[in-house]
Amino acid sequence: MHKHPRALGLAAHLSDDLTVADIAARRPVEPVTIVRPHAARRAARFFVEKFKGTSLYAVKANPSPDLIKILWDSGITHFDVASIAEVRLVASVAPAATLCFMHPVKAEEAIREAYAVHGVRTFSLDTIEELEKIMRATGDATDLTLCVRLRVSSEHAKLSLAAKFGAAPDETKELLFAARQAADALGICFHVGSQTMSPQAYIQALGRVRAAIVEAAVTVDVIDVGGGFPSVYPGMTPAPLEAYFDAIHAAFEELPVSYSAELWAEPGRALCAEYASLLVRVERRRGDQLYINDGAYGALFDAAHVGWRFPVNLVREPESDAKDLPFSFYGPTCDDIDHMAGPFLLPADTQPGDYIEIGMLGAYGCAMRTGFNGFTAGETIIMADEPMASLYAEVEAEPKRFSNVFTL
């Protein structure tokens, strides 16, 4: 074995025949993060080959330097960054990447550094004030791609992103006209919400884009449909991603935009959800409540705070033949809110000392981890087996060469 550095510690690069049961047999005291680089490569190839536009990885979903490099090596050349820290991170890992600062409210100092130091030329905004800030910070630069974010519905999404950002319909005309005057390339962007369960969400949002373009009578060079591309979780099985891509492209083709206009998207969850899972130990059982060694302040933030259900599997040899029962989880901290209601279906004989794999935590899992109460992540292990669920398992995994491949 040899050691491989990761953002969250050291990962042992182990043999292809390693199983989760092998890891559990070592009786780890702390939670173990399991990463599957091949799953991220497969997702990246899917977007590169099938989405008829440019895919920007939304770094907030998982800022692991190793993951960023995997996506870059797999053909993802553009990255959606939301802070100057993310700008610096991607610039250090993939220095030839194109960075797009897509947070609509940024510190003026962050804009200045992004532009002058890291070569960022694409910025989003949703107010005249932010436009003025961008122009001041860049010295009235003439090489900017400015993307005006519109407020659209999140009705088809499991997590709404409709309240915080986006220009309202009565604000759009003035803002688009002003941005057109300042921009080298003018874009329109939006976000339909996280884990969007229907392609109809993008069709409706692009209808809002059409109305905004017609009203403002401006030439638009970029249409960015944002994120929202789903993964698969218990009780949430979306349509095939090709259906989303087809609906988006068809609606894009009907827009009154420049003949050379570009189509962008910002997948986050869809690129990284299958990348990681977590192996936890049961420390106590109280009826249908299991006390485990990770929780709301760790990788299970979404399970606690937005009621997200992740796939779970009891890791025991021989396998249990008990019927499944619904359980809830308590995490290891002292807080009552460190509670994951689930339900999580596990064998009725699950008991203290057992290990449970919790899947699909590559997105917004380890990215949300804190060190509250002194509980932190344990080791990270690379594995070559399949993730607990996948939208891409049937996709041909033949490697392709891309011009941006490099070695750190």
Secondary structure by P-SEA (a helix, b strand, c coil): cbbbbccccccccccccccaaaaaaaccccbbbbbbaaaaaaaaaaaaccccbbbbccccccccaaaaaaaaaacccccccccaaaaaaaaaacccbbbbbccccccaaaaaaaaccccccbbbbccaaaaaaaaaaaccccccbbbbbbbbbcccccccccccccccccccaaaaaaaaacccbbbbbbbcccccccaaaaaaaaaaaaaaaaaacccccbbbbcccccccccccccccaaaaaaaaaaaaaaccccccbbbbbbbccccccccbbbbbbbccccccccccccccccccccccccccccbbbbbcccccccbbbbbbbbcccccccccccccccccccccccbbbbbccccccccccccccccccccbbbbbccccccccccccccbbbbccccccc
